Amino acid sequence: MNGSPLSKRIPSLLYACALLAAPLGTARASEWALDPAHTSVQFSVRHMMVSTVRGEFTKVSGTAKADDADPARSTIEVTIEAGSIDTRDAKRDAHLRSPDFFDVEKFPALQFRSTKIEAAGPDAYKLTGDLTIHGVTKPITLDVPAPSAAVKTPFGTTIRGVSAAGKLNRKDFGLTWNKALEAGGLLVGEDVQIQIDAEFVKKEG
């Protein structure tokens, strides 16, 4: 299956669900679970117009359903615990969890549900889905390179890796807190860069 015309046509992270799929040559629906121990959800944002602050969410879960006969019908859902945000500064993390930003007591989870997949060139794909943050749902499109090949682990499981990257404006999701700087500009940037590196494990049986 690797390198075949079919593998060149299957689009996007759902190809990471579709090609996340069965052992070589087997065309059937399959289910995959996100492995949180081998997955990172990272972000970066400008600070005071002069530097970049990076952080991550440490608690994430998700599932993928792969339809090998019709990959466009494959789906992926991911849930991120908002309170698991980690920017390596306890005071800043507490502020990010507060009502000024994520308001994690009221909105404990970020969610992503795929809606569309499409090819975007050789070994490149677009994954579009609905992203919910702070109780607001907006579409987002991520750039996805071709997923890795499925491999058997020494523990008898089948896994596949996939990466995705994109950008969003936090104000679109109601995260509007900021402070003006005396020299001009804002304390916290509005554009947020996203980088995801995920590993999925095939559900057997």
Backbone as JSON Lines, residues from 0, in Angstrom:
{"i":0,"aa":"M","n":[0.81,-1.2,0.0],"ca":[0.0,0.0,0.0],"c":[0.85,1.25,0.0]}
{"i":1,"aa":"N","n":[1.98,1.24,0.71],"ca":[2.85,2.4,0.71],"c":[3.38,2.68,-0.68]}
{"i":2,"aa":"G","n":[3.27,3.96,-1.12],"ca":[3.78,4.34,-2.42],"c":[2.82,4.07,-3.56]}
{"i":3,"aa":"S","n":[1.66,3.45,-3.32],"ca":[0.7,3.14,-4.36],"c":[-0.05,4.4,-4.75]}
{"i":4,"aa":"P","n":[-0.74,4.41,-5.94],"ca":[-1.54,5.57,-6.31],"c":[-2.58,5.91,-5.27]}
{"i":5,"aa":"L","n":[-3.16,4.88,-4.64],"ca":[-4.16,5.15,-3.61],"c":[-3.57,5.94,-2.47]}
{"i":6,"aa":"S","n":[-2.39,5.54,-2.01],"ca":[-1.79,6.24,-0.88],"c":[-1.43,7.67,-1.23]}
{"i":7,"aa":"K","n":[-1.21,7.98,-2.5],"ca":[-0.91,9.35,-2.91],"c":[-2.17,10.21,-2.92]}
{"i":8,"aa":"R","n":[-3.36,9.57,-3.06],"ca":[-4.58,10.35,-3.17],"c":[-5.28,10.55,-1.85]}
{"i":9,"aa":"I","n":[-5.05,9.7,-0.9],"ca":[-5.82,9.8,0.35],"c":[-5.43,11.06,1.08]}
{"i":10,"aa":"P","n":[-6.39,11.92,1.41],"ca":[-6.02,13.19,2.01],"c":[-5.89,13.15,3.53]}
{"i":11,"aa":"S","n":[-5.03,13.96,4.05],"ca":[-4.99,14.56,5.36],"c":[-4.86,13.68,6.57]}
{"i":12,"aa":"L","n":[-5.0,14.33,7.72],"ca":[-4.84,13.63,9.0],"c":[-5.81,12.48,9.08]}
{"i":13,"aa":"L","n":[-6.9,12.54,8.35],"ca":[-7.8,11.41,8.33],"c":[-7.19,10.3,7.51]}
{"i":14,"aa":"Y","n":[-6.27,10.64,6.65],"ca":[-5.43,9.62,6.06],"c":[-4.57,9.01,7.16]}
{"i":15,"aa":"A","n":[-4.27,9.82,8.15],"ca":[-3.62,9.29,9.34],"c":[-4.62,8.47,10.08]}
{"i":16,"aa":"C","n":[-5.84,8.5,9.65],"ca":[-6.83,7.57,10.18],"c":[-7.06,6.49,9.14]}
{"i":17,"aa":"A","n":[-7.1,6.87,7.87],"ca":[-7.35,5.89,6.84],"c":[-6.12,5.05,6.6]}
{"i":18,"aa":"L","n":[-4.98,5.7,6.44],"ca":[-3.74,4.95,6.36],"c":[-3.27,4.56,7.75]}
{"i":19,"aa":"L","n":[-3.87,5.15,8.74],"ca":[-3.66,4.64,10.09],"c":[-4.15,3.22,10.09]}
{"i":20,"aa":"A","n":[-4.62,2.78,9.05],"ca":[-5.55,1.69,8.93],"c":[-4.95,0.32,9.1]}
{"i":21,"aa":"A","n":[-5.56,-0.61,8.33],"ca":[-5.28,-2.02,8.53],"c":[-3.89,-2.4,8.06]}
{"i":22,"aa":"P","n":[-3.43,-3.59,8.42],"ca":[-2.18,-4.08,7.89],"c":[-2.2,-4.05,6.37]}
{"i":23,"aa":"L","n":[-1.03,-4.07,5.78],"ca":[-0.86,-3.85,4.35],"c":[-1.87,-4.64,3.53]}
{"i":24,"aa":"G","n":[-2.55,-3.89,2.62],"ca":[-3.41,-4.52,1.65],"c":[-4.81,-4.8,2.16]}
{"i":25,"aa":"T","n":[-5.12,-4.57,3.42],"ca":[-6.44,-4.88,3.94],"c":[-7.31,-3.64,3.88]}
{"i":26,"aa":"A","n":[-8.43,-3.68,3.16],"ca":[-9.32,-2.53,3.0],"c":[-10.56,-2.76,3.85]}
{"i":27,"aa":"R","n":[-10.59,-2.16,5.03],"ca":[-11.75,-2.27,5.9],"c":[-11.71,-1.13,6.9]}
{"i":28,"aa":"A","n":[-12.86,-0.85,7.49],"ca":[-12.91,0.21,8.49],"c":[-12.11,-0.21,9.71]}
{"i":29,"aa":"S","n":[-11.48,0.75,10.35],"ca":[-10.71,0.46,11.55],"c":[-10.79,1.64,12.5]}
{"i":30,"aa":"E","n":[-10.49,1.38,13.76],"ca":[-10.54,2.41,14.79],"c":[-9.17,2.54,15.45]}
{"i":31,"aa":"W","n":[-8.83,3.79,15.78],"ca":[-7.53,4.09,16.37],"c":[-7.73,5.0,17.57]}
{"i":32,"aa":"A","n":[-6.87,4.86,18.56],"ca":[-6.93,5.7,19.75],"c":[-5.65,6.52,19.87]}
{"i":33,"aa":"L","n":[-5.81,7.78,20.23],"ca":[-4.65,8.64,20.44],"c":[-3.88,8.17,21.66]}
{"i":34,"aa":"D","n":[-2.56,8.1,21.52],"ca":[-1.69,7.72,22.63],"c":[-1.16,8.99,23.29]}
{"i":35,"aa":"P","n":[-1.71,9.4,24.44],"ca":[-1.3,10.67,25.05],"c":[0.15,10.69,25.5]}
{"i":36,"aa":"A","n":[0.71,9.52,25.79],"ca":[2.1,9.47,26.26],"c":[3.09,9.78,25.14]}
{"i":37,"aa":"H","n":[2.63,9.68,23.9],"ca":[3.5,9.93,22.75],"c":[2.89,10.99,21.82]}
{"i":38,"aa":"T","n":[2.14,11.9,22.4],"ca":[1.5,12.98,21.65],"c":[1.79,14.3,22.33]}
{"i":39,"aa":"S","n":[2.08,15.33,21.55],"ca":[2.27,16.67,22.1],"c":[1.4,17.66,21.34]}
{"i":40,"aa":"V","n":[0.76,18.55,22.1],"ca":[-0.04,19.63,21.53],"c":[0.59,20.93,22.02]}
{"i":41,"aa":"Q","n":[1.32,21.58,21.14],"ca":[2.1,22.75,21.52],"c":[1.58,24.01,20.83]}
{"i":42,"aa":"F","n":[1.86,25.16,21.45],"ca":[1.46,26.43,20.86],"c":[2.52,27.48,21.17]}
{"i":43,"aa":"S","n":[2.49,28.57,20.42],"ca":[3.39,29.69,20.68],"c":[2.68,31.0,20.36]}
{"i":44,"aa":"V","n":[3.07,32.05,21.11],"ca":[2.45,33.36,20.94],"c":[3.48,34.43,21.27]}
{"i":45,"aa":"R","n":[3.38,35.57,20.63],"ca":[4.32,36.66,20.87],"c":[4.06,37.31,22.21]}
{"i":46,"aa":"H","n":[5.16,37.73,22.88],"ca":[5.08,38.37,24.19],"c":[5.73,39.75,24.11]}
{"i":47,"aa":"M","n":[4.94,40.78,24.41],"ca":[5.41,42.18,24.43],"c":[6.1,42.58,23.13]}
{"i":48,"aa":"M","n":[5.71,41.96,22.05],"ca":[6.17,42.33,20.71],"c":[7.65,42.01,20.46]}
{"i":49,"aa":"V","n":[8.32,41.34,21.42],"ca":[9.77,41.16,21.26],"c":[10.21,39.7,21.36]}
{"i":50,"aa":"S","n":[9.39,38.81,21.92],"ca":[9.81,37.43,22.09],"c":[8.63,36.49,21.88]}
{"i":51,"aa":"T","n":[8.9,35.2,21.9],"ca":[7.86,34.19,21.71],"c":[7.8,33.28,22.92]}
{"i":52,"aa":"V","n":[6.6,33.14,23.47],"ca":[6.36,32.22,24.58],"c":[5.76,30.93,24.02]}
{"i":53,"aa":"R","n":[6.29,29.79,24.46],"ca":[5.79,28.5,24.0],"c":[5.19,27.73,25.17]}
{"i":54,"aa":"G","n":[4.2,26.95,24.87],"ca":[3.56,26.13,25.89],"c":[2.94,24.9,25.27]}
{"i":55,"aa":"E","n":[2.29,24.1,26.12],"ca":[1.64,22.89,25.64],"c":[0.47,22.54,26.56]}
{"i":56,"aa":"F","n":[-0.37,21.64,26.05],"ca":[-1.41,21.02,26.85],"c":[-0.96,19.58,27.09]}
{"i":57,"aa":"T","n":[-0.94,19.17,28.35],"ca":[-0.34,17.87,28.68],"c":[-1.35,16.75,28.78]}
{"i":58,"aa":"K","n":[-2.65,17.05,28.76],"ca":[-3.67,16.01,28.85],"c":[-4.56,16.06,27.61]}
{"i":59,"aa":"V","n":[-4.44,15.04,26.78],"ca":[-5.16,14.99,25.52],"c":[-5.64,13.57,25.25]}
{"i":60,"aa":"S","n":[-6.8,13.44,24.64],"ca":[-7.33,12.13,24.26],"c":[-8.03,12.28,22.92]}
{"i":61,"aa":"G","n":[-8.25,11.16,22.24],"ca":[-8.9,11.24,20.96],"c":[-9.07,9.89,20.29]}
{"i":62,"aa":"T","n":[-9.88,9.86,19.26],"ca":[-10.13,8.65,18.49],"c":[-10.19,8.99,17.01]}
{"i":63,"aa":"A","n":[-9.89,8.0,16.2],"ca":[-10.01,8.14,14.75],"c":[-10.72,6.92,14.2]}
{"i":64,"aa":"K","n":[-11.63,7.15,13.26],"ca":[-12.3,6.06,12.56],"c":[-11.88,6.15,11.09]}
{"i":65,"aa":"A","n":[-11.29,5.07,10.6],"ca":[-10.75,5.06,9.25],"c":[-11.58,4.18,8.35]}
{"i":66,"aa":"D","n":[-12.06,4.75,7.25],"ca":[-12.79,3.99,6.23],"c":[-11.87,3.88,5.03]}
{"i":67,"aa":"D","n":[-11.24,2.71,4.87],"ca":[-10.26,2.56,3.8],"c":[-10.89,2.53,2.42]}
{"i":68,"aa":"A","n":[-12.13,2.09,2.34],"ca":[-12.8,2.06,1.04],"c":[-13.19,3.46,0.58]}
{"i":69,"aa":"D","n":[-13.45,4.35,1.53],"ca":[-13.83,5.72,1.22],"c":[-13.21,6.63,2.28]}
{"i":70,"aa":"P","n":[-11.93,6.96,2.13],"ca":[-11.21,7.72,3.16],"c":[-11.85,9.05,3.53]}
{"i":71,"aa":"A","n":[-12.59,9.67,2.61],"ca":[-13.22,10.94,2.93],"c":[-14.26,10.81,4.04]}
{"i":72,"aa":"R","n":[-14.7,9.58,4.31],"ca":[-15.67,9.36,5.36],"c":[-15.0,9.07,6.71]}
{"i":73,"aa":"S","n":[-13.69,9.04,6.72],"ca":[-12.98,8.85,7.98],"c":[-13.14,10.09,8.86]}
{"i":74,"aa":"T","n":[-13.01,9.9,10.17],"ca":[-13.22,11.01,11.1],"c":[-12.2,10.96,12.22]}
{"i":75,"aa":"I","n":[-12.01,12.1,12.85],"ca":[-11.14,12.18,14.02],"c":[-11.74,13.16,15.02]}
{"i":76,"aa":"E","n":[-11.66,12.81,16.29],"ca":[-12.11,13.68,17.36],"c":[-11.03,13.73,18.44]}
{"i":77,"aa":"V","n":[-10.76,14.93,18.92],"ca":[-9.72,15.12,19.95],"c":[-10.27,16.02,21.05]}
{"i":78,"aa":"T","n":[-9.98,15.66,22.29],"ca":[-10.36,16.47,23.45],"c":[-9.11,16.82,24.24]}
{"i":79,"aa":"I","n":[-8.98,18.09,24.61],"ca":[-7.83,18.59,25.36],"c":[-8.34,19.2,26.65]}
{"i":80,"aa":"E","n":[-7.74,18.83,27.77],"ca":[-8.1,19.44,29.05],"c":[-7.48,20.83,29.15]}
{"i":81,"aa":"A","n":[-8.32,21.85,29.21],"ca":[-7.82,23.23,29.24],"c":[-6.93,23.48,30.45]}
{"i":82,"aa":"G","n":[-7.26,22.85,31.56],"ca":[-6.5,23.06,32.77],"c":[-5.11,22.46,32.75]}
{"i":83,"aa":"S","n":[-4.8,21.66,31.72],"ca":[-3.48,21.04,31.62],"c":[-2.47,21.94,30.92]}
{"i":84,"aa":"I","n":[-2.84,23.2,30.68],"ca":[-1.91,24.12,30.01],"c":[-0.65,24.3,30.84]}
{"i":85,"aa":"D","n":[0.49,24.32,30.15],"ca":[1.79,24.4,30.83],"c":[2.73,25.27,30.01]}
{"i":86,"aa":"T","n":[3.07,26.45,30.56],"ca":[4.03,27.34,29.9],"c":[5.3,27.5,30.73]}
{"i":87,"aa":"R","n":[5.5,26.6,31.69],"ca":[6.69,26.57,32.55],"c":[6.77,27.75,33.52]}
{"i":88,"aa":"D","n":[5.62,28.36,33.78],"ca":[5.57,29.44,34.76],"c":[4.23,29.34,35.49]}
{"i":89,"aa":"A","n":[4.26,28.99,36.78],"ca":[3.03,28.71,37.52],"c":[2.09,29.91,37.57]}
{"i":90,"aa":"K","n":[2.64,31.11,37.75],"ca":[1.8,32.3,37.83],"c":[1.12,32.57,36.5]}
{"i":91,"aa":"R","n":[1.86,32.45,35.42],"ca":[1.28,32.66,34.09],"c":[0.24,31.59,33.78]}
{"i":92,"aa":"D","n":[0.51,30.34,34.15],"ca":[-0.45,29.27,33.89],"c":[-1.74,29.5,34.66]}
{"i":93,"aa":"A","n":[-1.64,29.99,35.9],"ca":[-2.83,30.29,36.69],"c":[-3.65,31.38,36.02]}
{"i":94,"aa":"H","n":[-2.97,32.38,35.45],"ca":[-3.69,33.45,34.75],"c":[-4.37,32.91,33.5]}
{"i":95,"aa":"L","n":[-3.7,32.03,32.78],"ca":[-4.29,31.45,31.58],"c":[-5.51,30.58,31.89]}
{"i":96,"aa":"R","n":[-5.53,29.98,33.07],"ca":[-6.68,29.15,33.47],"c":[-7.85,30.0,33.98]}
{"i":97,"aa":"S","n":[-7.59,31.25,34.27],"ca":[-8.59,32.14,34.9],"c":[-9.62,32.62,33.87]}
{"i":98,"aa":"P","n":[-10.68,33.31,34.34],"ca":[-11.68,33.86,33.42],"c":[-11.12,34.86,32.42]}
{"i":99,"aa":"D","n":[-9.93,35.4,32.65],"ca":[-9.32,36.31,31.67],"c":[-9.01,35.59,30.36]}
{"i":100,"aa":"F","n":[-8.76,34.29,30.46],"ca":[-8.41,33.52,29.26],"c":[-9.32,32.3,29.11]}
{"i":101,"aa":"F","n":[-8.85,31.11,29.46],"ca":[-9.6,29.89,29.17],"c":[-10.78,29.66,30.1]}
{"i":102,"aa":"D","n":[-10.77,30.25,31.3],"ca":[-11.87,30.07,32.25],"c":[-12.19,28.58,32.41]}
{"i":103,"aa":"V","n":[-11.2,27.82,32.88],"ca":[-11.29,26.37,32.84],"c":[-12.39,25.81,33.74]}
{"i":104,"aa":"E","n":[-12.8,26.54,34.76],"ca":[-13.9,26.06,35.6],"c":[-15.2,26.01,34.8]}
{"i":105,"aa":"K","n":[-15.39,26.96,33.92],"ca":[-16.61,27.03,33.1],"c":[-16.47,26.27,31.79]}
{"i":106,"aa":"F","n":[-15.27,26.28,31.24],"ca":[-15.02,25.63,29.94],"c":[-13.82,24.68,30.1]}
{"i":107,"aa":"P","n":[-14.02,23.49,30.62],"ca":[-12.91,22.61,30.99],"c":[-12.19,21.94,29.82]}
{"i":108,"aa":"A","n":[-12.77,21.97,28.62],"ca":[-12.16,21.22,27.52],"c":[-12.13,22.02,26.22]}
{"i":109,"aa":"L","n":[-11.09,21.76,25.44],"ca":[-11.01,22.19,24.05],"c":[-11.32,20.94,23.22]}
{"i":110,"aa":"Q","n":[-12.08,21.1,22.14],"ca":[-12.46,19.95,21.32],"c":[-12.26,20.24,19.84]}
{"i":111,"aa":"F","n":[-11.88,19.19,19.12],"ca":[-11.74,19.27,17.67],"c":[-12.48,18.1,17.05]}
{"i":112,"aa":"R","n":[-13.31,18.39,16.03],"ca":[-14.01,17.36,15.26],"c":[-13.8,17.63,13.78]}
{"i":113,"aa":"S","n":[-13.27,16.67,13.08],"ca":[-12.96,16.86,11.66],"c":[-14.24,16.97,10.84]}
{"i":114,"aa":"T","n":[-14.15,17.76,9.75],"ca":[-15.28,17.93,8.83],"c":[-14.91,17.69,7.38]}
{"i":115,"aa":"K","n":[-13.62,17.83,7.03],"ca":[-13.24,17.69,5.61],"c":[-11.76,17.37,5.5]}
{"i":116,"aa":"I","n":[-11.43,16.6,4.46],"ca":[-10.04,16.32,4.14],"c":[-9.83,16.56,2.65]}
{"i":117,"aa":"E","n":[-8.65,17.03,2.28],"ca":[-8.36,17.25,0.87],"c":[-6.86,17.26,0.64]}
{"i":118,"aa":"A","n":[-6.47,16.83,-0.56],"ca":[-5.06,16.85,-0.94],"c":[-4.62,18.29,-1.14]}
{"i":119,"aa":"A","n":[-3.34,18.55,-0.85],"ca":[-2.79,19.9,-1.0],"c":[-1.42,19.83,-1.66]}
{"i":120,"aa":"G","n":[-1.25,18.89,-2.57],"ca":[0.03,18.72,-3.24],"c":[0.62,17.37,-2.91]}
{"i":121,"aa":"P","n":[1.76,17.05,-3.5],"ca":[2.42,15.77,-3.23],"c":[2.76,15.61,-1.75]}
{"i":122,"aa":"D","n":[2.25,14.56,-1.16],"ca":[2.54,14.26,0.25],"c":[2.17,15.39,1.19]}
{"i":123,"aa":"A","n":[1.16,16.17,0.84],"ca":[0.68,17.25,1.7],"c":[-0.84,17.28,1.67]}
{"i":124,"aa":"Y","n":[-1.44,17.57,2.82],"ca":[-2.89,17.5,2.94],"c":[-3.41,18.65,3.78]}
{"i":125,"aa":"K","n":[-4.72,18.89,3.68],"ca":[-5.41,19.87,4.51],"c":[-6.47,19.13,5.33]}
{"i":126,"aa":"L","n":[-6.48,19.38,6.62],"ca":[-7.49,18.83,7.51],"c":[-8.3,19.99,8.07]}
{"i":127,"aa":"T","n":[-9.6,19.99,7.8],"ca":[-10.5,21.03,8.3],"c":[-11.43,20.42,9.32]}
{"i":128,"aa":"G","n":[-11.69,21.17,10.39],"ca":[-12.61,20.69,11.41],"c":[-13.12,21.82,12.26]}
{"i":129,"aa":"D","n":[-14.04,21.49,13.14],"ca":[-14.6,22.46,14.07],"c":[-13.82,22.41,15.37]}
{"i":130,"aa":"L","n":[-13.28,23.56,15.76],"ca":[-12.51,23.67,16.99],"c":[-13.32,24.49,18.0]}
{"i":131,"aa":"T","n":[-13.48,23.92,19.2],"ca":[-14.21,24.61,20.26],"c":[-13.25,25.0,21.38]}
{"i":132,"aa":"I","n":[-13.17,26.3,21.65],"ca":[-12.36,26.84,22.73],"c":[-13.2,27.88,23.47]}
{"i":133,"aa":"H","n":[-13.22,27.81,24.8],"ca":[-13.9,28.84,25.59],"c":[-15.38,28.93,25.23]}
{"i":134,"aa":"G","n":[-15.97,27.78,24.83],"ca":[-17.37,27.74,24.48],"c":[-17.71,28.25,23.1]}
{"i":135,"aa":"V","n":[-16.7,28.61,22.31],"ca":[-16.9,29.13,20.95],"c":[-16.37,28.12,19.95]}
{"i":136,"aa":"T","n":[-17.17,27.82,18.94],"ca":[-16.78,26.86,17.91],"c":[-16.54,27.57,16.58]}
{"i":137,"aa":"K","n":[-15.36,27.36,16.01],"ca":[-14.99,27.96,14.73],"c":[-14.28,26.9,13.88]}
{"i":138,"aa":"P","n":[-14.38,27.03,12.55],"ca":[-13.61,26.1,11.7],"c":[-12.14,26.47,11.71]}
{"i":139,"aa":"I","n":[-11.31,25.46,11.57],"ca":[-9.86,25.66,11.47],"c":[-9.32,24.65,10.48]}
{"i":140,"aa":"T","n":[-8.31,25.05,9.71],"ca":[-7.67,24.16,8.76],"c":[-6.21,23.99,9.13]}
{"i":141,"aa":"L","n":[-5.77,22.75,9.21],"ca":[-4.4,22.42,9.58],"c":[-3.65,21.85,8.39]}
{"i":142,"aa":"D","n":[-2.37,22.15,8.31],"ca":[-1.49,21.57,7.29],"c":[-0.92,20.26,7.83]}
{"i":143,"aa":"V","n":[-1.02,19.22,7.02],"ca":[-0.62,17.89,7.47],"c":[0.29,17.23,6.42]}
{"i":144,"aa":"P","n":[1.54,16.96,6.75],"ca":[2.37,16.16,5.84],"c":[1.92,14.71,5.86]}
{"i":145,"aa":"A","n":[2.39,13.94,4.91],"ca":[2.0,12.54,4.84],"c":[2.33,11.82,6.15]}
{"i":146,"aa":"P","n":[1.4,11.05,6.69],"ca":[1.67,10.32,7.93],"c":[2.75,9.26,7.74]}
{"i":147,"aa":"S","n":[3.29,8.82,8.85],"ca":[4.28,7.76,8.8],"c":[3.62,6.43,8.41]}
{"i":148,"aa":"A","n":[4.43,5.47,8.07],"ca":[3.91,4.14,7.81],"c":[3.47,3.5,9.12]}
{"i":149,"aa":"A","n":[2.48,2.63,9.04],"ca":[2.06,1.87,10.22],"c":[3.13,0.84,10.55]}
{"i":150,"aa":"V","n":[3.41,0.7,11.84],"ca":[4.44,-0.25,12.25],"c":[3.94,-1.06,13.44]}
{"i":151,"aa":"K","n":[4.47,-2.27,13.55],"ca":[4.21,-3.12,14.7],"c":[5.22,-2.81,15.78]}
{"i":152,"aa":"T","n":[4.76,-2.67,17.02],"ca":[5.66,-2.41,18.13],"c":[6.1,-3.73,18.75]}
{"i":153,"aa":"P","n":[7.14,-3.71,19.58],"ca":[7.56,-4.93,20.28],"c":[6.5,-5.44,21.25]}
{"i":154,"aa":"F","n":[5.47,-4.62,21.5],"ca":[4.43,-5.0,22.46],"c":[3.19,-5.56,21.77]}
{"i":155,"aa":"G","n":[3.28,-5.75,20.44],"ca":[2.18,-6.37,19.71],"c":[1.12,-5.41,19.2]}
{"i":156,"aa":"T","n":[1.32,-4.1,19.4],"ca":[0.35,-3.13,18.9],"c":[0.8,-2.57,17.55]}
{"i":157,"aa":"T","n":[-0.14,-1.94,16.85],"ca":[0.15,-1.27,15.58],"c":[-0.03,0.22,15.78]}
{"i":158,"aa":"I","n":[0.96,0.99,15.37],"ca":[0.91,2.44,15.59],"c":[1.23,3.2,14.31]}
{"i":159,"aa":"R","n":[0.86,4.47,14.3],"ca":[1.17,5.37,13.19],"c":[1.29,6.78,13.74]}
{"i":160,"aa":"G","n":[2.24,7.53,13.21],"ca":[2.44,8.91,13.66],"c":[1.99,9.91,12.62]}
{"i":161,"aa":"V","n":[1.58,11.08,13.08],"ca":[1.15,12.14,12.18],"c":[1.4,13.49,12.85]}
{"i":162,"aa":"S","n":[1.71,14.49,12.04],"ca":[1.91,15.85,12.54],"c":[0.93,16.79,11.86]}
{"i":163,"aa":"A","n":[0.65,17.91,12.52],"ca":[-0.23,18.92,11.95],"c":[0.17,20.28,12.49]}
{"i":164,"aa":"A","n":[-0.01,21.31,11.68],"ca":[0.35,22.66,12.1],"c":[-0.67,23.65,11.56]}
{"i":165,"aa":"G","n":[-0.87,24.73,12.29],"ca":[-1.82,25.75,11.85],"c":[-1.71,27.0,12.69]}
{"i":166,"aa":"K","n":[-2.65,27.91,12.48],"ca":[-2.66,29.19,13.18],"c":[-4.09,29.61,13.44]}
{"i":167,"aa":"L","n":[-4.32,30.26,14.57],"ca":[-5.63,30.82,14.87],"c":[-5.45,32.17,15.56]}
{"i":168,"aa":"N","n":[-6.52,32.95,15.51],"ca":[-6.57,34.21,16.26],"c":[-7.37,33.96,17.52]}
{"i":169,"aa":"R","n":[-6.76,34.14,18.67],"ca":[-7.42,33.79,19.93],"c":[-8.67,34.64,20.18]}
{"i":170,"aa":"K","n":[-8.71,35.86,19.62],"ca":[-9.88,36.71,19.82],"c":[-11.13,36.12,19.18]}
{"i":171,"aa":"D","n":[-10.94,35.3,18.13],"ca":[-12.08,34.65,17.49],"c":[-12.79,33.7,18.44]}
{"i":172,"aa":"F","n":[-12.08,33.26,19.48],"ca":[-12.64,32.32,20.44],"c":[-12.94,32.97,21.79]}
{"i":173,"aa":"G","n":[-13.02,34.28,21.8],"ca":[-13.38,34.99,23.02],"c":[-12.25,35.18,24.0]}
{"i":174,"aa":"L","n":[-11.02,34.87,23.61],"ca":[-9.87,35.08,24.48],"c":[-9.29,36.46,24.17]}
{"i":175,"aa":"T","n":[-9.9,37.48,24.73],"ca":[-9.62,38.85,24.31],"c":[-8.74,39.65,25.27]}
{"i":176,"aa":"W","n":[-8.42,39.09,26.44],"ca":[-7.65,39.86,27.43],"c":[-6.33,40.34,26.87]}
{"i":177,"aa":"N","n":[-5.98,41.6,27.19],"ca":[-4.69,42.13,26.75],"c":[-4.38,43.41,27.52]}
{"i":178,"aa":"K","n":[-3.16,43.89,27.36],"ca":[-2.73,45.16,27.93],"c":[-1.95,45.92,26.87]}
{"i":179,"aa":"A","n":[-2.26,47.21,26.75],"ca":[-1.5,48.04,25.82],"c":[-0.15,48.39,26.42]}
{"i":180,"aa":"L","n":[0.87,48.46,25.58],"ca":[2.22,48.81,26.01],"c":[2.47,50.3,25.8]}
{"i":181,"aa":"E","n":[3.23,50.91,26.69],"ca":[3.52,52.34,26.57],"c":[4.22,52.67,25.26]}
{"i":182,"aa":"A","n":[5.06,51.75,24.81],"ca":[5.8,51.99,23.56],"c":[4.98,51.64,22.33]}
{"i":183,"aa":"G","n":[3.74,51.2,22.53],"ca":[2.9,50.78,21.42],"c":[2.83,49.26,21.33]}
{"i":184,"aa":"G","n":[1.75,48.77,20.78],"ca":[1.57,47.34,20.67],"c":[0.88,46.76,21.89]}
{"i":185,"aa":"L","n":[0.83,45.43,21.96],"ca":[0.09,44.74,23.0],"c":[0.98,43.77,23.76]}
{"i":186,"aa":"L","n":[0.6,43.49,25.0],"ca":[1.37,42.59,25.85],"c":[1.39,41.17,25.3]}
{"i":187,"aa":"V","n":[0.23,40.69,24.84],"ca":[0.11,39.31,24.35],"c":[-0.34,39.32,22.9]}
{"i":188,"aa":"G","n":[0.35,38.6,22.05],"ca":[-0.04,38.53,20.65],"c":[-1.41,37.88,20.46]}
{"i":189,"aa":"E","n":[-2.06,38.19,19.36],"ca":[-3.38,37.62,19.07],"c":[-3.27,36.33,18.27]}
{"i":190,"aa":"D","n":[-2.29,36.22,17.4],"ca":[-2.12,35.02,16.59],"c":[-1.41,33.94,17.39]}
{"i":191,"aa":"V","n":[-1.94,32.74,17.34],"ca":[-1.38,31.61,18.06],"c":[-0.98,30.53,17.05]}
{"i":192,"aa":"Q","n":[0.28,30.15,17.07],"ca":[0.78,29.08,16.21],"c":[0.57,27.74,16.92]}
{"i":193,"aa":"I","n":[0.15,26.73,16.17],"ca":[-0.15,25.41,16.73],"c":[0.73,24.36,16.07]}
{"i":194,"aa":"Q","n":[1.27,23.46,16.85],"ca":[2.04,22.32,16.34],"c":[1.62,21.07,17.1]}
{"i":195,"aa":"I","n":[1.18,20.07,16.36],"ca":[0.71,18.81,16.95],"c":[1.54,17.67,16.39]}
{"i":196,"aa":"D","n":[2.03,16.82,17.28],"ca":[2.72,15.6,16.89],"c":[2.03,14.45,17.63]}
{"i":197,"aa":"A","n":[1.33,13.61,16.88],"ca":[0.46,12.62,17.5],"c":[0.85,11.2,17.1]}
{"i":198,"aa":"E","n":[0.57,10.29,18.01],"ca":[0.72,8.87,17.74],"c":[-0.6,8.18,18.02]}
{"i":199,"aa":"F","n":[-1.03,7.34,17.08],"ca":[-2.27,6.6,17.24],"c":[-1.98,5.11,17.35]}
{"i":200,"aa":"V","n":[-2.8,4.44,18.15],"ca":[-2.68,3.0,18.33],"c":[-3.93,2.34,17.79]}
{"i":201,"aa":"K","n":[-3.77,1.33,16.97],"ca":[-4.91,0.66,16.38],"c":[-5.67,-0.16,17.42]}
{"i":202,"aa":"K","n":[-7.0,-0.02,17.41],"ca":[-7.84,-0.83,18.28],"c":[-8.05,-2.19,17.63]}
{"i":203,"aa":"E","n":[-7.73,-3.22,18.33],"ca":[-7.84,-4.57,17.79],"c":[-9.2,-5.17,18.16]}
{"i":204,"aa":"G","n":[-9.64,-6.13,17.31],"ca":[-10.86,-6.85,17.62],"c":[-12.12,-6.18,17.12]}
